[in-house]
Amino acid sequence: MKQNIQIRNARPEDNAEVTAFAFEILRSLGVEPDPENIDYALATFGKEREIPLSDFAAVDGELLVGSVILKPITPFIAEMTGFYVRTDFQGQGVGYQLIKTALSTAIETGYEQVVLTTNRNMTAAISLYESFGWVRQNKKPENGADYLYSLSLRKSVQQACATDYHSVAIHGNL
């Protein structure tokens, strides 16, 4: 992972830059962004919302390089959405750090489960999700995505979130 990448809470001024690179990634995968529906949380990244969400930005200096959003579904279930990493920063641990931050926040908040939906073309993201223990469900998502994944926040996941990235990468403990 690049040493100068920081994960921080999103700010309203992050919105335009994050949606620009996220929507570009979606289009490159043959998916047209839908900011009124499935991509609403992303389209409002960093902004005030009726239901508060946890938005996180990965930054390299002043450059926004990634995003992730944790959205409450029920008092015990959250959805992870808006997970994007700029193409030139993929494969460098940025996505791992974003997911680790989202899961740590979910655990601290008391969620027992985190779900996500994704498109079949997002193969690198799917591999990362599965490395954290997300399991693809047999149910088709209602939001138009291809896959629904679910992760139970068991003690082993909590331990993995507390583990150093390099230790996990070297020892394969996820």
N, CA and C atoms as an extended XYZ file, in Angstrom:
522
Properties=species:S:1:pos:R:3:atomname:S:1:resname:S:1:resid:I:1 pbc="F F F"
N         0.845       -1.188        0.000 N   MET     1
C         0.000        0.000        0.000 CA  MET     1
C         0.882        1.240        0.000 C   MET     1
N         0.448        2.242       -0.709 N   LYS     2
C         1.174        3.510       -0.701 CA  LYS     2
C         1.129        4.087        0.708 C   LYS     2
N         2.260        4.551        1.186 N   GLN     3
C         2.366        5.031        2.557 CA  GLN     3
C         1.632        6.345        2.808 C   GLN     3
N         1.376        7.146        1.784 N   ASN     4
C         0.767        8.455        2.004 CA  ASN     4
C        -0.749        8.452        1.824 C   ASN     4
N        -1.367        7.296        1.691 N   ILE     5
C        -2.821        7.210        1.591 CA  ILE     5
C        -3.413        7.322        2.995 C   ILE     5
N        -4.394        8.208        3.129 N   GLN     6
C        -5.102        8.377        4.396 CA  GLN     6
C        -6.594        8.136        4.157 C   GLN     6
N        -7.255        7.562        5.146 N   ILE     7
C        -8.706        7.392        5.102 CA  ILE     7
C        -9.282        8.405        6.086 C   ILE     7
N       -10.240        9.195        5.607 N   ARG     8
C       -10.857       10.209        6.458 CA  ARG     8
C       -12.345       10.265        6.171 C   ARG     8
N       -13.075       10.952        7.060 N   ASN     9
C       -14.496       11.187        6.814 CA  ASN     9
C       -14.642       12.076        5.582 C   ASN     9
N       -15.665       11.792        4.795 N   ALA    10
C       -15.914       12.576        3.587 CA  ALA    10
C       -16.387       13.967        3.949 C   ALA    10
N       -16.147       14.886        3.026 N   ARG    11
C       -16.576       16.275        3.168 CA  ARG    11
C       -17.474       16.632        1.987 C   ARG    11
N       -18.354       17.619        2.145 N   PRO    12
C       -19.229       17.997        1.026 CA  PRO    12
C       -18.462       18.336       -0.252 C   PRO    12
N       -17.307       18.956       -0.105 N   GLU    13
C       -16.535       19.336       -1.288 CA  GLU    13
C       -15.916       18.135       -2.011 C   GLU    13
N       -15.981       16.940       -1.418 N   ASP    14
C       -15.473       15.718       -2.066 CA  ASP    14
C       -16.432       15.189       -3.129 C   ASP    14
N       -17.671       15.604       -3.056 N   ASN    15
C       -18.721       14.997       -3.871 CA  ASN    15
C       -18.430       14.977       -5.366 C   ASN    15
N       -18.123       16.099       -5.945 N   ALA    16
C       -17.950       16.181       -7.407 CA  ALA    16
C       -16.811       15.294       -7.890 C   ALA    16
N       -15.690       15.305       -7.165 N   GLU    17
C       -14.540       14.506       -7.590 CA  GLU    17
C       -14.799       13.010       -7.456 C   GLU    17
N       -15.398       12.606       -6.334 N   VAL    18
C       -15.677       11.180       -6.126 CA  VAL    18
C       -16.703       10.673       -7.135 C   VAL    18
N       -17.780       11.409       -7.321 N   THR    19
C       -18.785       10.929       -8.285 CA  THR    19
C       -18.206       10.898       -9.693 C   THR    19
N       -17.330       11.828      -10.033 N   ALA    20
C       -16.734       11.831      -11.374 CA  ALA    20
C       -15.932       10.558      -11.619 C   ALA    20
N       -15.014       10.188      -10.693 N   PHE    21
C       -14.224        8.989      -10.971 CA  PHE    21
C       -15.030        7.712      -10.765 C   PHE    21
N       -15.973        7.702       -9.829 N   ALA    22
C       -16.800        6.508       -9.630 CA  ALA    22
C       -17.699        6.256      -10.839 C   ALA    22
N       -18.332        7.305      -11.342 N   PHE    23
C       -19.204        7.145      -12.511 CA  PHE    23
C       -18.387        6.767      -13.748 C   PHE    23
N       -17.157        7.266      -13.844 N   GLU    24
C       -16.279        6.875      -14.951 CA  GLU    24
C       -15.955        5.380      -14.877 C   GLU    24
N       -15.694        4.886      -13.667 N   ILE    25
C       -15.426        3.459      -13.473 CA  ILE    25
C       -16.649        2.644      -13.863 C   ILE    25
N       -17.824        3.052      -13.401 N   LEU    26
C       -19.053        2.336      -13.754 CA  LEU    26
C       -19.229        2.264      -15.269 C   LEU    26
N       -19.080        3.396      -15.939 N   ARG    27
C       -19.257        3.416      -17.400 CA  ARG    27
C       -18.227        2.534      -18.102 C   ARG    27
N       -16.993        2.491      -17.576 N   SER    28
C       -15.958        1.653      -18.188 CA  SER    28
C       -16.305        0.164      -18.083 C   SER    28
N       -17.176       -0.162      -17.132 N   LEU    29
C       -17.616       -1.549      -16.941 CA  LEU    29
C       -18.957       -1.824      -17.620 C   LEU    29
N       -19.421       -0.856      -18.379 N   GLY    30
C       -20.673       -1.037      -19.103 CA  GLY    30
C       -21.916       -0.806      -18.275 C   GLY    30
N       -21.775       -0.091      -17.175 N   VAL    31
C       -22.903        0.181      -16.281 CA  VAL    31
C       -23.164        1.683      -16.286 C   VAL    31
N       -24.379        2.076      -16.607 N   GLU    32
C       -24.732        3.495      -16.585 CA  GLU    32
C       -25.117        3.886      -15.154 C   GLU    32
N       -24.452        4.897      -14.582 N   PRO    33
C       -24.784        5.333      -13.215 CA  PRO    33
C       -26.248        5.753      -13.106 C   PRO    33
N       -26.824        5.480      -11.933 N   ASP    34
C       -28.221        5.808      -11.673 CA  ASP    34
C       -28.298        6.609      -10.368 C   ASP    34
N       -27.954        7.913      -10.423 N   PRO    35
C       -27.881        8.705       -9.191 CA  PRO    35
C       -29.212        8.904       -8.479 C   PRO    35
N       -30.320        8.636       -9.142 N   GLU    36
C       -31.632        8.788       -8.507 CA  GLU    36
C       -32.039        7.540       -7.721 C   GLU    36
N       -31.416        6.399       -8.004 N   ASN    37
C       -31.811        5.147       -7.364 CA  ASN    37
C       -30.608        4.429       -6.752 C   ASN    37
N       -30.070        3.429       -7.450 N   ILE    38
C       -29.023        2.585       -6.881 CA  ILE    38
C       -27.780        3.376       -6.477 C   ILE    38
N       -27.471        4.452       -7.182 N   ASP    39
C       -26.271        5.231       -6.885 CA  ASP    39
C       -26.559        6.515       -6.105 C   ASP    39
N       -27.718        6.594       -5.461 N   TYR    40
C       -28.094        7.802       -4.730 CA  TYR    40
C       -27.101        8.132       -3.607 C   TYR    40
N       -26.708        7.132       -2.827 N   ALA    41
C       -25.770        7.390       -1.721 CA  ALA    41
C       -24.456        7.931       -2.264 C   ALA    41
N       -24.008        7.396       -3.388 N   LEU    42
C       -22.786        7.887       -4.000 CA  LEU    42
C       -22.977        9.306       -4.546 C   LEU    42
N       -24.105        9.552       -5.170 N   ALA    43
C       -24.376       10.877       -5.743 CA  ALA    43
C       -24.468       11.960       -4.672 C   ALA    43
N       -24.710       11.568       -3.433 N   THR    44
C       -24.783       12.521       -2.324 CA  THR    44
C       -23.595       12.357       -1.368 C   THR    44
N       -22.524       11.752       -1.853 N   PHE    45
C       -21.324       11.487       -1.060 CA  PHE    45
C       -20.846       12.752       -0.342 C   PHE    45
N       -20.651       12.621        0.963 N   GLY    46
C       -20.125       13.718        1.758 CA  GLY    46
C       -21.123       14.796        2.135 C   GLY    46
N       -22.325       14.699        1.644 N   LYS    47
C       -23.335       15.735        1.900 CA  LYS    47
C       -24.255       15.333        3.047 C   LYS    47
N       -24.962       16.315        3.599 N   GLU    48
C       -25.971       16.048        4.620 CA  GLU    48
C       -27.121       15.279        3.983 C   GLU    48
N       -27.645       14.294        4.702 N   ARG    49
C       -28.765       13.507        4.212 CA  ARG    49
C       -29.794       13.365        5.319 C   ARG    49
N       -31.007       13.009        4.925 N   GLU    50
C       -32.068       12.792        5.909 CA  GLU    50
C       -31.674       11.678        6.873 C   GLU    50
N       -31.170       10.580        6.331 N   ILE    51
C       -30.662        9.468        7.148 CA  ILE    51
C       -29.142        9.556        7.114 C   ILE    51
N       -28.481        9.770        8.254 N   PRO    52
C       -27.024        9.921        8.230 CA  PRO    52
C       -26.324        8.636        7.812 C   PRO    52
N       -25.358        8.786        6.928 N   LEU    53
C       -24.538        7.674        6.476 CA  LEU    53
C       -23.101        7.943        6.885 C   LEU    53
N       -22.309        6.894        6.926 N   SER    54
C       -20.879        7.043        7.201 CA  SER    54
C       -20.151        6.993        5.868 C   SER    54
N       -19.641        8.134        5.416 N   ASP    55
C       -18.926        8.246        4.151 CA  ASP    55
C       -17.438        8.394        4.451 C   ASP    55
N       -16.623        7.595        3.764 N   PHE    56
C       -15.178        7.676        3.964 CA  PHE    56
C       -14.490        7.901        2.625 C   PHE    56
N       -13.458        8.727        2.654 N   ALA    57
C       -12.671        9.033        1.465 CA  ALA    57
C       -11.231        8.598        1.696 C   ALA    57
N       -10.644        8.017        0.663 N   ALA    58
C        -9.211        7.729        0.669 CA  ALA    58
C        -8.545        8.869       -0.084 C   ALA    58
N        -7.509        9.434        0.511 N   VAL    59
C        -6.831       10.564       -0.110 CA  VAL    59
C        -5.331       10.319       -0.179 C   VAL    59
N        -4.748       10.800       -1.271 N   ASP    60
C        -3.305       10.803       -1.463 CA  ASP    60
C        -2.925       12.277       -1.537 C   ASP    60
N        -2.521       12.835       -0.412 N   GLY    61
C        -2.336       14.284       -0.326 CA  GLY    61
C        -3.702       14.934       -0.417 C   GLY    61
N        -3.912       15.737       -1.442 N   GLU    62
C        -5.214       16.373       -1.662 CA  GLU    62
C        -6.061       15.629       -2.690 C   GLU    62
N        -5.494       14.621       -3.337 N   LEU    63
C        -6.197       13.890       -4.383 CA  LEU    63
C        -7.084       12.802       -3.779 C   LEU    63
N        -8.370       12.844       -4.100 N   LEU    64
C        -9.290       11.790       -3.669 CA  LEU    64
C        -9.071       10.568       -4.547 C   LEU    64
N        -8.828        9.426       -3.922 N   VAL    65
C        -8.516        8.226       -4.705 CA  VAL    65
C        -9.489        7.078       -4.460 C   VAL    65
N       -10.381        7.207       -3.466 N   GLY    66
C       -11.321        6.136       -3.199 CA  GLY    66
C       -12.450        6.577       -2.288 C   GLY    66
N       -13.504        5.760       -2.284 N   SER    67
C       -14.677        6.069       -1.466 CA  SER    67
C       -15.335        4.790       -0.986 C   SER    67
N       -16.036        4.901        0.121 N   VAL    68
C       -16.904        3.831        0.610 CA  VAL    68
C       -17.946        4.470        1.520 C   VAL    68
N       -19.135        3.892        1.516 N   ILE    69
C       -20.255        4.411        2.302 CA  ILE    69
C       -20.860        3.260        3.098 C   ILE    69
N       -21.143        3.520        4.360 N   LEU    70
C       -21.848        2.562        5.211 CA  LEU    70
C       -23.225        3.146        5.501 C   LEU    70
N       -24.254        2.420        5.101 N   LYS    71
C       -25.635        2.919        5.181 CA  LYS    71
C       -26.466        1.994        6.074 C   LYS    71
N       -27.155        2.541        7.082 N   PRO    72
C       -28.001        1.692        7.930 CA  PRO    72
C       -29.213        1.175        7.162 C   PRO    72
N       -29.496       -0.105        7.347 N   ILE    73
C       -30.685       -0.729        6.765 CA  ILE    73
C       -31.693       -1.009        7.880 C   ILE    73
N       -31.216       -1.636        8.947 N   THR    74
C       -31.985       -1.878       10.175 CA  THR    74
C       -31.030       -1.574       11.326 C   THR    74
N       -31.492       -1.634       12.576 N   PRO    75
C       -30.553       -1.419       13.692 CA  PRO    75
C       -29.408       -2.437       13.736 C   PRO    75
N       -29.564       -3.571       13.040 N   PHE    76
C       -28.546       -4.626       13.095 CA  PHE    76
C       -27.868       -4.902       11.760 C   PHE    76
N       -28.356       -4.289       10.689 N   ILE    77
C       -27.820       -4.549        9.349 CA  ILE    77
C       -27.472       -3.231        8.682 C   ILE    77
N       -26.266       -3.187        8.104 N   ALA    78
C       -25.836       -2.029        7.324 CA  ALA    78
C       -25.515       -2.496        5.911 C   ALA    78
N       -25.558       -1.553        4.986 N   GLU    79
C       -25.153       -1.828        3.611 CA  GLU    79
C       -23.875       -1.059        3.324 C   GLU    79
N       -22.900       -1.734        2.732 N   MET    80
C       -21.715       -1.053        2.242 CA  MET    80
C       -21.950       -0.750        0.769 C   MET    80
N       -21.777        0.484        0.386 N   THR    81
C       -22.030        0.908       -0.981 CA  THR    81
C       -21.017        1.988       -1.353 C   THR    81
N       -21.055        2.434       -2.596 N   GLY    82
C       -20.179        3.520       -3.016 CA  GLY    82
C       -18.701        3.204       -2.904 C   GLY    82
N       -18.342        1.931       -3.078 N   PHE    83
C       -16.946        1.503       -2.950 CA  PHE    83
C       -16.264        1.613       -4.314 C   PHE    83
N       -15.397        2.607       -4.431 N   TYR    84
C       -14.675        2.836       -5.687 CA  TYR    84
C       -13.259        3.296       -5.381 C   TYR    84
N       -12.323        2.839       -6.201 N   VAL    85
C       -10.926        3.267       -6.114 CA  VAL    85
C       -10.497        3.669       -7.522 C   VAL    85
N        -9.886        4.857       -7.623 N   ARG    86
C        -9.384        5.312       -8.924 CA  ARG    86
C        -8.548        4.196       -9.562 C   ARG    86
N        -8.708        4.044      -10.854 N   THR    87
C        -8.045        2.964      -11.582 CA  THR    87
C        -6.546        2.933      -11.324 C   THR    87
N        -5.881        4.075      -11.339 N   ASP    88
C        -4.427        4.095      -11.160 CA  ASP    88
C        -3.980        3.850       -9.712 C   ASP    88
N        -4.930        3.698       -8.797 N   PHE    89
C        -4.599        3.376       -7.408 CA  PHE    89
C        -5.076        1.977       -7.019 C   PHE    89
N        -5.692        1.266       -7.943 N   GLN    90
C        -6.165       -0.084       -7.647 CA  GLN    90
C        -4.972       -1.039       -7.499 C   GLN    90
N        -5.155       -2.052       -6.660 N   GLY    91
C        -4.107       -3.040       -6.439 CA  GLY    91
C        -3.009       -2.582       -5.498 C   GLY    91
N        -3.230       -1.468       -4.798 N   GLN    92
C        -2.215       -0.930       -3.894 CA  GLN    92
C        -2.673       -0.918       -2.436 C   GLN    92
N        -3.766       -1.597       -2.127 N   GLY    93
C        -4.243       -1.683       -0.753 CA  GLY    93
C        -5.233       -0.605       -0.356 C   GLY    93
N        -5.559        0.309       -1.254 N   VAL    94
C        -6.498        1.380       -0.935 CA  VAL    94
C        -7.879        0.805       -0.646 C   VAL    94
N        -8.344       -0.092       -1.517 N   GLY    95
C        -9.650       -0.718       -1.323 CA  GLY    95
C        -9.718       -1.503       -0.027 C   GLY    95
N        -8.662       -2.216        0.276 N   TYR    96
C        -8.595       -2.973        1.528 CA  TYR    96
C        -8.779       -2.040        2.721 C   TYR    96
N        -8.052       -0.913        2.718 N   GLN    97
C        -8.144        0.029        3.831 CA  GLN    97
C        -9.537        0.641        3.936 C   GLN    97
N       -10.164        0.935        2.796 N   LEU    98
C       -11.526        1.481        2.816 CA  LEU    98
C       -12.510        0.469        3.410 C   LEU    98
N       -12.425       -0.775        2.968 N   ILE    99
C       -13.332       -1.800        3.493 CA  ILE    99
C       -13.071       -2.033        4.972 C   ILE    99
N       -11.813       -2.093        5.358 N   LYS   100
C       -11.468       -2.288        6.768 CA  LYS   100
C       -12.063       -1.165        7.623 C   LYS   100
N       -11.991        0.071        7.129 N   THR   101
C       -12.566        1.214        7.845 CA  THR   101
C       -14.085        1.068        7.957 C   THR   101
N       -14.740        0.704        6.856 N   ALA   102
C       -16.200        0.534        6.876 CA  ALA   102
C       -16.606       -0.574        7.843 C   ALA   102
N       -15.887       -1.693        7.818 N   LEU   103
C       -16.240       -2.803        8.709 CA  LEU   103
C       -15.949       -2.463       10.172 C   LEU   103
N       -14.860       -1.784       10.430 N   SER   104
C       -14.564       -1.362       11.811 CA  SER   104
C       -15.659       -0.431       12.328 C   SER   104
N       -16.129        0.470       11.470 N   THR   105
C       -17.224        1.373       11.841 CA  THR   105
C       -18.499        0.587       12.099 C   THR   105
N       -18.775       -0.404       11.260 N   ALA   106
C       -19.969       -1.239       11.447 CA  ALA   106
C       -19.912       -1.981       12.777 C   ALA   106
N       -18.759       -2.505       13.107 N   ILE   107
C       -18.592       -3.229       14.374 CA  ILE   107
C       -18.775       -2.274       15.553 C   ILE   107
N       -18.129       -1.107       15.484 N   GLU   108
C       -18.249       -0.113       16.561 CA  GLU   108
C       -19.682        0.361       16.737 C   GLU   108
N       -20.431        0.422       15.640 N   THR   109
C       -21.818        0.884       15.682 CA  THR   109
C       -22.751       -0.196       16.209 C   THR   109
N       -22.308       -1.445       16.196 N   GLY   110
C       -23.115       -2.538       16.719 CA  GLY   110
C       -23.865       -3.342       15.665 C   GLY   110
N       -23.530       -3.134       14.411 N   TYR   111
C       -24.173       -3.934       13.359 CA  TYR   111
C       -23.710       -5.381       13.471 C   TYR   111
N       -24.616       -6.287       13.156 N   GLU   112
C       -24.305       -7.717       13.179 CA  GLU   112
C       -24.031       -8.261       11.785 C   GLU   112
N       -24.449       -7.506       10.779 N   GLN   113
C       -24.312       -7.966        9.403 CA  GLN   113
C       -24.124       -6.764        8.483 C   GLN   113
N       -23.311       -6.962        7.444 N   VAL   114
C       -23.154       -5.946        6.407 CA  VAL   114
C       -23.444       -6.621        5.071 C   VAL   114
N       -24.270       -5.965        4.270 N   VAL   115
C       -24.609       -6.487        2.953 CA  VAL   115
C       -24.092       -5.510        1.898 C   VAL   115
N       -23.978       -5.986        0.687 N   LEU   116
C       -23.620       -5.136       -0.437 CA  LEU   116
C       -24.177       -5.752       -1.704 C   LEU   116
N       -24.365       -4.921       -2.721 N   THR   117
C       -24.752       -5.406       -4.039 CA  THR   117
C       -23.673       -4.957       -5.010 C   THR   117
N       -23.488       -5.739       -6.063 N   THR   118
C       -22.449       -5.417       -7.021 CA  THR   118
C       -22.794       -5.942       -8.398 C   THR   118
N       -22.053       -5.460       -9.358 N   ASN   119
C       -22.209       -5.860      -10.746 CA  ASN   119
C       -21.194       -6.952      -11.076 C   ASN   119
N       -21.577       -7.895      -11.890 N   ARG   120
C       -20.697       -9.026      -12.227 CA  ARG   120
C       -19.393       -8.583      -12.888 C   ARG   120
N       -19.360       -7.413      -13.505 N   ASN   121
C       -18.148       -6.930      -14.158 CA  ASN   121
C       -17.100       -6.414      -13.175 C   ASN   121
N       -17.468       -6.244      -11.927 N   MET   122
C       -16.550       -5.706      -10.925 CA  MET   122
C       -15.758       -6.834      -10.268 C   MET   122
N       -15.010       -7.561      -11.087 N   THR   123
C       -14.349       -8.789      -10.634 CA  THR   123
C       -13.285       -8.542       -9.565 C   THR   123
N       -12.511       -7.474       -9.686 N   ALA   124
C       -11.486       -7.197       -8.673 CA  ALA   124
C       -12.143       -6.896       -7.323 C   ALA   124
N       -13.205       -6.101       -7.335 N   ALA   125
C       -13.908       -5.792       -6.087 CA  ALA   125
C       -14.523       -7.065       -5.494 C   ALA   125
N       -15.104       -7.907       -6.340 N   ILE   126
C       -15.704       -9.149       -5.858 CA  ILE   126
C       -14.658      -10.024       -5.178 C   ILE   126
N       -13.474      -10.119       -5.766 N   SER   127
C       -12.397      -10.903       -5.145 CA  SER   127
C       -12.030      -10.347       -3.779 C   SER   127
N       -11.978       -9.024       -3.677 N   LEU   128
C       -11.657       -8.402       -2.392 CA  LEU   128
C       -12.759       -8.666       -1.371 C   LEU   128
N       -14.028       -8.523       -1.786 N   TYR   129
C       -15.142       -8.814       -0.871 CA  TYR   129
C       -15.039      -10.236       -0.339 C   TYR   129
N       -14.816      -11.176       -1.241 N   GLU   130
C       -14.760      -12.581       -0.836 CA  GLU   130
C       -13.565      -12.852        0.078 C   GLU   130
N       -12.470      -12.105       -0.097 N   SER   131
C       -11.313      -12.286        0.786 CA  SER   131
C       -11.626      -11.854        2.216 C   SER   131
N       -12.588      -10.950        2.387 N   PHE   132
C       -13.032      -10.537        3.718 CA  PHE   132
C       -14.062      -11.500        4.299 C   PHE   132
N       -14.573      -12.424        3.482 N   GLY   133
C       -15.550      -13.389        3.969 CA  GLY   133
C       -16.975      -13.144        3.525 C   GLY   133
N       -17.212      -12.131        2.685 N   TRP   134
C       -18.552      -11.921        2.159 CA  TRP   134
C       -18.954      -13.151        1.365 C   TRP   134
N       -20.223      -13.516        1.464 N   VAL   135
C       -20.754      -14.694        0.779 CA  VAL   135
C       -21.870      -14.242       -0.160 C   VAL   135
N       -21.764      -14.681       -1.413 N   ARG   136
C       -22.807      -14.338       -2.386 CA  ARG   136
C       -24.072      -15.098       -2.042 C   ARG   136
N       -25.188      -14.379       -2.023 N   GLN   137
C       -26.482      -14.956       -1.703 CA  GLN   137
C       -27.181      -15.420       -2.986 C   GLN   137
N       -28.094      -16.353       -2.851 N   ASN   138
C       -28.837      -16.861       -4.001 CA  ASN   138
C       -29.927      -15.903       -4.462 C   ASN   138
N       -30.235      -14.929       -3.646 N   LYS   139
C       -31.295      -13.965       -3.951 CA  LYS   139
C       -30.768      -12.867       -4.879 C   LYS   139
N       -31.535      -12.528       -5.909 N   LYS   140
C       -31.183      -11.433       -6.828 CA  LYS   140
C       -31.537      -10.109       -6.143 C   LYS   140
N       -30.617       -9.134       -6.145 N   PRO   141
C       -30.909       -7.831       -5.521 CA  PRO   141
C       -32.080       -7.132       -6.214 C   PRO   141
N       -32.835       -6.411       -5.434 N   GLU   142
C       -33.991       -5.687       -5.971 CA  GLU   142
C       -33.597       -4.384       -6.647 C   GLU   142
N       -32.342       -3.940       -6.476 N   ASN   143
C       -31.923       -2.641       -6.998 CA  ASN   143
C       -31.348       -2.704       -8.413 C   ASN   143
N       -31.390       -3.866       -9.048 N   GLY   144
C       -30.888       -3.993      -10.409 CA  GLY   144
C       -29.461       -4.485      -10.498 C   GLY   144
N       -28.752       -4.591       -9.378 N   ALA   145
C       -27.391       -5.130       -9.388 CA  ALA   145
C       -27.455       -6.630       -9.693 C   ALA   145
N       -26.308       -7.198      -10.024 N   ASP   146
C       -26.261       -8.620      -10.360 CA  ASP   146
C       -26.191       -9.537       -9.143 C   ASP   146
N       -25.435       -9.116       -8.126 N   TYR   147
C       -25.185       -9.993       -6.986 CA  TYR   147
C       -25.470       -9.288       -5.665 C   TYR   147
N       -25.914      -10.081       -4.701 N   LEU   148
C       -26.087       -9.654       -3.318 CA  LEU   148
C       -25.099      -10.452       -2.474 C   LEU   148
N       -24.322       -9.747       -1.681 N   TYR   149
C       -23.367      -10.383       -0.769 CA  TYR   149
C       -23.721      -10.026        0.659 C   TYR   149
N       -23.395      -10.930        1.587 N   SER   150
C       -23.670      -10.721        3.002 CA  SER   150
C       -22.446      -11.134        3.815 C   SER   150
N       -22.174      -10.378        4.870 N   LEU   151
C       -21.061      -10.675        5.763 CA  LEU   151
C       -21.555      -10.604        7.195 C   LEU   151
N       -21.403      -11.703        7.915 N   SER   152
C       -21.725      -11.724        9.334 CA  SER   152
C       -20.523      -11.178       10.092 C   SER   152
N       -20.758      -10.246       10.993 N   LEU   153
C       -19.665       -9.631       11.739 CA  LEU   153
C       -19.336      -10.451       12.982 C   LEU   153
N       -18.831      -11.634       12.725 N   ARG   154
C       -18.387      -12.531       13.789 CA  ARG   154
C       -17.093      -12.012       14.405 C   ARG   154
N       -16.698      -12.632       15.471 N   LYS   155
C       -15.477      -12.243       16.153 CA  LYS   155
C       -14.265      -12.342       15.225 C   LYS   155
N       -14.229      -13.333       14.333 N   SER   156
C       -13.076      -13.480       13.441 CA  SER   156
C       -12.947      -12.290       12.495 C   SER   156
N       -14.069      -11.730       12.054 N   VAL   157
C       -14.020      -10.549       11.195 CA  VAL   157
C       -13.529       -9.361       12.015 C   VAL   157
N       -13.987       -9.259       13.253 N   GLN   158
C       -13.536       -8.170       14.114 CA  GLN   158
C       -12.028       -8.257       14.322 C   GLN   158
N       -11.510       -9.465       14.491 N   GLN   159
C       -10.073       -9.639       14.661 CA  GLN   159
C        -9.335       -9.267       13.379 C   GLN   159
N        -9.879       -9.640       12.228 N   ALA   160
C        -9.247       -9.317       10.957 CA  ALA   160
C        -9.173       -7.809       10.760 C   ALA   160
N       -10.192       -7.087       11.185 N   CYS   161
C       -10.195       -5.628       11.045 CA  CYS   161
C        -9.148       -4.990       11.945 C   CYS   161
N        -8.787       -5.660       13.009 N   ALA   162
C        -7.783       -5.128       13.918 CA  ALA   162
C        -6.371       -5.548       13.510 C   ALA   162
N        -6.259       -6.434       12.527 N   THR   163
C        -4.970       -6.961       12.097 CA  THR   163
C        -4.306       -6.010       11.110 C   THR   163
N        -3.011       -5.912       11.202 N   ASP   164
C        -2.249       -5.084       10.271 CA  ASP   164
C        -2.375       -5.626        8.860 C   ASP   164
N        -2.506       -4.742        7.879 N   TYR   165
C        -2.686       -5.116        6.477 CA  TYR   165
C        -1.577       -6.043        6.004 C   TYR   165
N        -0.318       -5.738        6.304 N   HIS   166
C         0.775       -6.540        5.797 CA  HIS   166
C         0.769       -7.930        6.403 C   HIS   166
N         0.393       -8.050        7.655 N   SER   167
C         0.294       -9.357        8.285 CA  SER   167
C        -0.758      -10.205        7.600 C   SER   167
N        -1.901       -9.612        7.291 N   VAL   168
C        -2.955      -10.340        6.614 CA  VAL   168
C        -2.514      -10.748        5.218 C   VAL   168
N        -1.894       -9.838        4.504 N   ALA   169
C        -1.458      -10.122        3.145 CA  ALA   169
C        -0.396      -11.227        3.119 C   ALA   169
N         0.503      -11.216        4.076 N   ILE   170
C         1.586      -12.198        4.108 CA  ILE   170
C         1.080      -13.552        4.578 C   ILE   170
N         0.270      -13.572        5.603 N   HIS   171
C        -0.166      -14.828        6.210 CA  HIS   171
C        -1.509      -15.335        5.715 C   HIS   171
N        -2.229      -14.520        4.940 N   GLY   172
C        -3.517      -14.941        4.397 CA  GLY   172
C        -4.558      -15.243        5.452 C   GLY   172
N        -4.658      -14.424        6.468 N   ASN   173
C        -5.547      -14.703        7.584 CA  ASN   173
C        -6.981      -14.254        7.381 C   ASN   173
N        -7.368      -13.858        6.182 N   LEU   174
C        -8.755      -13.453        5.971 CA  LEU   174
C        -9.522      -14.566        5.337 C   LEU   174
